[in-house]
Amino acid sequence: MFPHLPELSFIREEESAIVAELETLDVDTYDPRSAVEALGPKSRYGFRIVHQLPYLDTILLTAAVIEIGESIEKNRPPQGNLEAFSYRFEPNGNGGLFRADRTFKEWLRAQLSLMQSNTKISRVIATDISDFYARINFHRLENLLDEVAQNHGAARYIKKNIKVIRAKQSFGLPVGGSAARLLAELALSDTDKALEHDGRVATRFVDDFRIFLRADEDPYDALAFIAEQLGINEGLSLNVAKTEVYSRADYIKKLKRQTTDVSDEAEGAAMEALTSDLYFGDSPDLEALERLKSMNLLGMLEDEVSKEGFDMGRIKVIFRALKIAKPPEAINYLLQNFSKLVVFAKEVVLLMQELESAEYGSFDDLSPAVVKAVLSPPALSIQLIRTWLLELFVRRVLPITPSQIKALDGLASTLDRRQLHLIRGRIGDKNYFRRNKTAFGQYGSTEQSSFIWGASCLPKDEYETWLQTIRPMFVQPTGALFLKWAARERERLSAKLVSPVDEHQE
């Protein structure tokens, strides 16, 4: 959801040294830092709070969950069943943690197979949980962790980390990341068992439920059962607005549309199939995406954006298809419609970056409009939009002048300051870093790394001497490694800020 942390370059290039240091870290005495919280758009008038963990805490939390991953998996229904379809823990040794054949698209295919083989199914309930990740009860999760990994050091660290992240609330998990996904599956393990023990034919992908009913079964009764299970035992509730009951014929038709190759369908059905491919970051069929070049993607985007209740997921899919197709006319479309597309800041930025790589300088005249947008609603009110718009300058998709940066100086949030440090470094604002480098210790941990990054515009001797002086103030694990790496990579740090577009798929 956020622009990726610049420190990802450090992790890639210093992996062995980082692993060696972290192997000696006592996680019982290590105190994780709080996550960055930001408001992000969810729909036209809907919002959600999103989190970005520091890179070190992301590594440690993921490692801790992997450590007890097998114990979590054993607490879930058997993998051969359909009940808990998503994110089955099965590390492959190459960084993948989950079974490759348990994607959202495979879930749809499994349902279609069930429907076709079981002619007694007459209706299907489709429902999901309201604000699932944000509403997971921490005390329930603590109890479940104690059940699957009692007195385990990794479980203790997980609980400590989440307490820090959600310090102001007693509920919620950070959205995204493999660690949170497996913990979310653990949070619903009792619900999976309740459905299984009750004899209901049901399946689940994360917080999406499908309950299959015979002709003699009442949808109201089935919904009441799951609502009671979630409400009393988990403190969760069903999303009434997304609850539907389908006839057998209608649901089979829907499944076939969603699982059909996009080349075999008309535009509307093709986009629905593509949406299924991209759900939760499933790898798209690149050949199918290439076929989309013949479709009027900009017209489809315009139609979706103009709707009063637009579908954010569908719009993201269209933007992703545009990044693959790269139609030249998209440049003028973005220039002419930038102000009304601001709410889709991430998608707009990544598309602009992709188009700029093919047509250098295409958006240079847009810089004043972006600065104005940053300082106006909705960006001024919604941190995540603002952060992504500033990323246009971080990645040099757009140029920025000193006077334009000065206009942004009033932005005071941690994320804004982090972006501005990086932007000032990219334009070589040496005076700024000379004036402020003695105040390094007053910066929060979230922006210290970005200040170090930006200050790399200073001359080599001045930069290396300063890094030595701040070493006692930058004492986090792997901190000394980072400072040595920054000194060695000083001339290349600015170029490393251009994170590849394809790393930002949700």
C-alpha positions in Angstrom: 0.0 0.0 0.0 2.9 2.3 0.7 5.9 3.1 -1.5 8.5 0.5 -0.7 11.1 1.4 1.9 14.4 2.5 0.4 16.1 0.1 2.8 15.0 -2.8 0.6 18.2 -2.2 -1.5 20.3 -2.5 1.7 18.6 -5.8 2.6 19.2 -7.3 -0.9 22.8 -6.2 -1.1 23.8 -7.0 2.5 21.7 -10.1 3.0 24.4 -12.4 4.4 25.7 -9.9 6.8 22.2 -9.0 8.0 21.3 -12.6 8.6 24.5 -13.2 10.5 23.8 -10.3 12.8 20.1 -11.1 13.4 21.0 -14.8 14.2 22.6 -13.5 17.4 19.7 -11.1 18.3 17.8 -11.9 21.5 14.2 -11.1 20.5 13.0 -11.3 24.1 15.1 -8.2 24.9 14.6 -6.5 21.6 11.9 -3.9 21.5 10.2 -3.4 18.2 9.4 0.1 17.0 5.9 1.3 16.3 4.5 1.1 12.8 3.7 4.1 10.7 -0.1 4.5 10.6 -1.8 6.4 7.7 -5.2 7.0 6.4 -5.9 5.6 3.0 -8.8 5.6 0.6 -11.0 2.4 0.3 -13.8 3.7 -1.9 -15.2 7.0 -3.0 -16.2 8.0 0.5 -14.6 5.1 2.5 -11.3 5.0 4.3 -9.1 2.6 6.2 -6.0 2.8 8.4 -2.9 1.1 6.9 0.4 0.3 8.5 4.0 0.2 7.4 6.5 -1.6 9.7 10.2 -0.7 9.9 12.2 -3.1 7.7 13.8 -4.8 10.6 10.5 -5.5 12.4 9.0 -6.8 9.2 11.9 -9.3 8.9 11.6 -10.4 12.6 7.9 -10.7 12.6 7.9 -12.8 9.4 10.7 -15.0 10.8 8.8 -15.5 14.0 5.6 -16.6 12.2 7.6 -18.9 10.0 9.1 -20.4 13.1 5.7 -21.5 14.4 4.1 -21.8 10.9 3.9 -25.6 11.0 2.1 -25.5 14.4 -0.4 -23.0 13.1 -1.0 -25.2 10.0 -1.7 -28.2 12.2 -4.4 -26.3 14.0 -6.3 -25.7 10.8 -8.6 -28.1 8.9 -6.9 -30.7 6.7 -5.4 -29.2 3.5 -7.4 -31.6 1.4 -10.6 -30.0 2.4 -12.1 -26.8 1.0 -13.0 -25.1 4.3 -9.9 -23.0 4.8 -8.6 -22.7 1.2 -6.3 -19.7 1.5 -2.7 -19.4 2.6 -1.8 -22.9 3.5 1.6 -22.9 5.0 4.1 -24.8 2.9 7.6 -23.1 2.5 9.3 -24.0 -0.7 12.8 -22.9 0.2 12.9 -20.1 -2.3 11.0 -17.5 -0.3 7.5 -18.7 -0.9 5.6 -19.6 2.2 2.3 -20.8 0.9 1.0 -23.6 -1.4 1.2 -22.3 -5.0 -2.1 -24.0 -5.9 -4.2 -22.2 -3.3 -4.7 -18.8 -5.1 -8.0 -17.0 -5.4 -8.4 -18.3 -9.0 -7.8 -21.8 -7.8 -10.5 -21.3 -5.1 -13.0 -20.3 -7.8 -12.1 -23.4 -9.8 -12.5 -25.6 -6.8 -15.9 -24.2 -6.1 -16.9 -24.7 -9.8 -15.7 -28.3 -9.5 -17.8 -28.8 -6.3 -20.9 -27.3 -7.9 -20.6 -29.5 -11.0 -20.0 -32.7 -9.0 -22.7 -32.1 -6.3 -26.1 -31.7 -7.9 -27.8 -31.4 -4.6 -26.5 -27.8 -4.1 -29.4 -25.5 -4.9 -28.2 -22.2 -3.5 -25.0 -20.5 -2.5 -24.5 -17.8 0.2 -21.6 -15.3 -0.5 -20.6 -13.2 2.4 -17.5 -11.7 4.0 -16.4 -10.2 7.3 -16.6 -6.4 7.9 -13.1 -4.8 8.3 -11.6 -8.2 9.0 -7.9 -7.3 9.6 -8.8 -4.2 11.6 -11.2 -6.0 13.9 -9.3 -9.2 14.8 -9.3 -9.4 18.6 -5.8 -9.3 19.9 -6.6 -11.2 23.1 -8.2 -14.0 21.1 -5.1 -14.1 18.9 -3.0 -14.3 22.1 -4.9 -17.3 23.3 -4.7 -19.0 19.9 -0.9 -18.5 19.8 -0.7 -20.0 23.3 -2.6 -23.0 22.1 -0.4 -23.7 19.1 3.0 -22.6 20.4 2.8 -22.4 24.2 5.9 -20.7 25.8 7.6 -20.4 22.4 9.9 -17.5 22.0 8.6 -16.7 18.5 5.0 -16.6 19.8 6.2 -14.2 22.6 7.8 -11.9 20.0 4.7 -12.0 17.8 2.5 -10.8 20.7 5.0 -8.1 21.7 5.3 -6.9 18.1 1.5 -6.6 17.6 1.1 -4.9 20.9 3.5 -2.2 19.8 1.9 -1.9 16.3 -1.6 -1.6 17.8 -0.7 0.2 21.0 -3.9 2.4 20.9 -6.3 -0.5 20.3 -6.8 -4.1 21.6 -7.7 -5.3 18.1 -6.4 -5.4 14.6 -3.5 -6.8 12.5 -1.4 -4.8 10.0 -2.8 -5.3 6.5 -0.6 -7.2 4.1 2.6 -9.3 4.4 3.0 -13.0 4.8 3.1 -12.8 8.6 -0.2 -11.1 9.0 -1.8 -13.4 6.4 -0.9 -16.5 8.4 -1.9 -14.9 11.7 -5.3 -14.0 10.2 -5.8 -17.6 9.1 -5.1 -18.6 12.7 -7.7 -16.1 13.9 -10.4 -17.9 11.9 -9.3 -21.5 12.7 -12.1 -22.0 15.3 -14.7 -20.7 12.8 -13.4 -23.2 10.2 -13.8 -26.0 12.7 -17.2 -24.9 13.7 -18.5 -25.0 10.1 -16.9 -28.4 9.6 -18.3 -29.9 12.8 -21.8 -28.5 12.0 -21.8 -30.4 8.8 -22.1 -27.4 6.5 -20.6 -27.5 3.1 -18.6 -24.3 3.1 -15.3 -22.8 2.0 -13.3 -19.7 2.8 -10.7 -17.5 1.2 -9.3 -15.1 3.9 -12.5 -13.3 5.0 -14.7 -14.4 2.0 -17.1 -17.2 2.8 -19.2 -19.4 0.5 -21.8 -21.7 2.0 -23.5 -24.3 -0.2 -27.1 -25.2 0.6 -29.4 -28.1 -0.3 -32.9 -27.3 -1.3 -34.1 -28.1 2.3 -31.6 -25.8 4.0 -32.5 -22.2 4.9 -30.0 -19.4 4.0 -31.2 -17.4 7.1 -30.3 -20.4 9.4 -26.8 -20.8 7.8 -26.1 -17.0 8.1 -27.3 -16.9 11.7 -24.9 -19.8 12.5 -21.8 -18.1 11.1 -22.9 -14.7 12.4 -23.2 -16.1 15.9 -19.9 -18.0 15.7 -18.1 -14.8 14.6 -19.9 -12.4 16.9 -19.7 -14.4 20.2 -16.4 -16.1 19.8 -14.3 -13.7 17.7 -15.9 -10.3 18.1 -16.4 -10.1 14.3 -19.4 -9.4 12.2 -20.6 -10.2 8.6 -20.7 -7.5 6.0 -24.4 -7.1 5.2 -23.8 -5.0 2.1 -21.7 -7.9 0.5 -24.0 -10.8 1.5 -25.9 -12.4 -1.4 -27.8 -15.6 -2.0 -27.4 -17.1 -5.5 -29.4 -19.7 -7.2 -27.4 -22.7 -8.4 -27.5 -21.7 -12.1 -26.6 -18.0 -11.3 -23.6 -19.0 -9.2 -22.2 -21.5 -11.7 -22.6 -18.8 -14.4 -20.7 -16.3 -12.2 -17.9 -18.8 -11.5 -17.5 -19.6 -15.2 -17.2 -15.9 -16.0 -14.5 -15.5 -13.4 -12.5 -18.5 -14.5 -12.7 -18.0 -18.2 -9.6 -17.0 -20.2 -10.0 -13.3 -21.0 -9.3 -13.9 -24.7 -12.6 -15.9 -25.0 -14.9 -13.3 -23.5 -16.3 -9.9 -24.2 -14.7 -6.9 -22.5 -16.9 -6.9 -19.3 -16.4 -10.6 -18.6 -12.7 -10.3 -19.6 -12.1 -7.7 -16.9 -14.0 -9.9 -14.4 -11.7 -12.8 -15.2 -8.7 -10.6 -14.9 -9.9 -9.3 -11.6 -9.9 -12.8 -10.3 -6.3 -13.3 -11.6 -5.1 -10.3 -9.7 -7.0 -10.8 -6.4 -4.6 -10.8 -3.5 -1.6 -10.5 -5.8 -2.1 -13.7 -7.9 0.2 -13.7 -10.8 -1.6 -12.6 -14.0 -1.6 -14.4 -17.3 0.8 -12.1 -19.2 -0.5 -13.3 -22.5 -4.0 -12.4 -21.5 -2.8 -9.0 -20.4 -1.2 -8.5 -23.8 -4.6 -9.2 -25.4 -6.0 -6.4 -23.4 -4.1 -4.0 -25.6 -6.9 -4.2 -28.2 -9.4 -3.1 -25.6 -10.5 0.5 -24.8 -8.9 0.5 -21.4 -9.0 4.3 -21.0 -12.7 4.3 -21.9 -13.3 1.6 -19.3 -11.4 3.6 -16.7 -13.3 6.7 -17.5 -16.6 4.8 -17.1 -15.6 3.4 -13.8 -14.2 6.6 -12.3 -17.4 8.5 -13.3 -19.6 6.1 -11.3 -20.9 7.5 -7.9 -20.0 4.2 -6.2 -16.9 3.2 -8.1 -15.3 -0.2 -7.6 -11.8 0.4 -6.3 -10.7 -3.1 -7.0 -11.8 -3.0 -10.6 -10.1 0.4 -11.2 -6.9 -1.0 -9.9 -7.1 -3.9 -12.3 -7.7 -1.5 -15.2 -4.6 0.6 -14.1 -2.6 -2.6 -14.0 -3.6 -3.5 -17.5 -2.7 0.0 -18.6 0.8 -0.5 -17.2 1.2 -3.6 -19.4 -0.4 -2.1 -22.5 1.2 1.3 -22.2 -1.1 3.0 -24.8 0.6 6.3 -25.9 -2.8 8.1 -25.5 -2.6 7.4 -21.7 -0.1 10.2 -21.3 -2.5 12.9 -22.5 -5.4 11.3 -20.5 -3.4 11.5 -17.3 -2.3 15.1 -18.0 -5.9 16.2 -18.7 -7.6 14.3 -15.9 -4.9 14.3 -13.2 -7.0 16.2 -10.6 -9.9 13.8 -10.7 -7.5 10.8 -10.5 -5.7 11.9 -7.4 -7.7 9.5 -5.2 -6.0 6.7 -7.1 -2.6 8.1 -6.3 -0.6 4.8 -6.1 -2.0 3.5 -9.4 -1.5 6.9 -11.2 2.1 7.2 -9.9 3.1 3.7 -11.0 1.4 4.1 -14.4 3.2 7.5 -14.9 6.5 5.9 -14.0 5.9 3.1 -16.5 5.0 5.6 -19.3 7.8 7.9 -18.4 10.3 5.1 -18.9 9.1 4.8 -22.5 8.5 8.5 -23.2 11.0 10.5 -21.1 9.9 14.0 -20.1 6.2 13.4 -20.9 4.9 14.7 -17.5 7.4 17.5 -16.8 4.8 20.2 -17.0 2.7 18.5 -14.4 4.9 19.4 -11.4 3.0 22.5 -10.3 -0.3 20.6 -10.5 1.1 17.8 -8.3 2.4 20.3 -5.7 -1.0 22.0 -5.6 -2.7 18.6 -5.3 -0.5 17.6 -2.3 -1.5 20.8 -0.5 -5.2 20.5 -1.3 -8.0 18.0 -0.4 -8.2 15.0 -0.8 -4.4 14.6 -0.5 -4.1 17.1 2.3 -6.5 15.1 4.3 -5.4 11.6 3.3 -1.8 10.7 4.1 -1.4 7.7 1.8 -2.5 9.8 -1.2 0.0 12.5 -0.2 2.8 10.1 0.2 2.3 8.6 -3.2 2.1 11.9 -4.9 5.4 12.9 -3.3 6.8 9.7 -4.6 6.7 11.2 -8.1 9.5 13.5 -7.1 11.4 10.8 -5.1 11.6 8.6 -8.2 12.3 11.6 -10.5 9.2 10.9 -12.6 8.7 14.6 -12.3 11.2 17.4 -11.8 10.9 19.7 -8.8 12.3 23.2 -8.1 13.6 24.6 -4.8 10.7 27.0 -4.6 8.2 24.1 -5.0 9.9 22.2 -2.2 9.7 25.3 -0.1 5.9 25.3 -0.7 5.8 21.8 0.8 7.9 22.6 3.9 4.7 23.1 6.0 3.9 19.3 5.7 4.7 18.0 9.2 3.8 14.3 9.4 6.6 11.7 9.8 5.9 10.3 6.3 5.9 13.7 4.7 9.3 14.6 6.3 10.7 11.2 5.2 9.7 11.9 1.6 11.0 15.5 1.7 14.4 14.3 3.0 14.6 11.9 0.0 13.5 14.6 -2.5 16.0 17.2 -1.2 18.7 14.6 -1.6 17.7 13.9 -5.1 18.0 17.6 -6.1 21.3 17.9 -4.3 20.2 20.4 -1.6 23.5 20.3 0.3 22.7 23.4 2.3 19.6 21.8 3.8 21.6 18.8 5.1 24.4 20.9 6.4 22.0 23.0 8.4 20.2 20.0 9.8 22.7 17.2 10.2 23.6 18.2 13.7 20.0 17.7 14.7 20.0 14.1 13.6 19.4 12.8 17.1 16.1 14.7 17.3 14.6 12.9 14.3 12.4 9.9 15.0 13.7 6.5 13.9 11.3 6.4 11.0 12.9 9.4 9.3 16.6 8.9 10.3 17.3 6.4 7.5 15.8 8.8 4.9 17.8 11.7 6.2 21.0 9.5 5.9 19.9 8.6 2.4 19.2 12.2 1.4 22.5 13.5 2.9 24.4 11.3 0.5 24.4 14.4 -1.8 27.2 15.8 0.4 30.8 15.5 -0.7 32.4 12.1 0.1 34.7 13.2 3.0 32.0 15.3 4.6 29.4 12.5 4.4 31.7 9.8 5.7 32.8 12.0 8.6 29.2 12.8 9.5 28.2 9.1 9.4 30.9 8.4 12.0 29.6 11.1 14.3 26.0 9.8 14.2 27.0 6.2 14.8 26.3 6.3 18.6 22.8 7.7 17.8 22.0 5.0 15.3 22.3 2.0 17.5 19.4 -0.3 16.2 20.3 -3.8 15.1 22.0 -3.8 11.7 22.5 0.0 12.1 26.3 -0.1 11.9 26.0 -2.3 8.8 23.6 0.2 7.2 26.0 3.2 7.9 28.9 1.3 6.4 26.8 0.3 3.4 25.6 3.9 2.9 29.2 5.2 3.0 30.3 2.7 0.4 27.2 3.2 -1.8 27.0 7.1 -1.5 27.2 7.8 -5.2 24.5 5.2 -6.0 22.0 5.8 -3.3 20.0 8.3 -5.2 19.6 5.9 -8.2 18.4 3.1 -5.8 15.3 5.1 -5.0 13.7 4.1 -8.3 11.8 1.0 -7.1 10.6 -1.2 -10.0 6.9 -0.8 -10.7 6.3 -4.6 -10.6 7.3 -4.7 -7.0 4.2 -2.8 -6.0 1.5 -5.4 -6.7 -0.9 -6.0 -3.8 
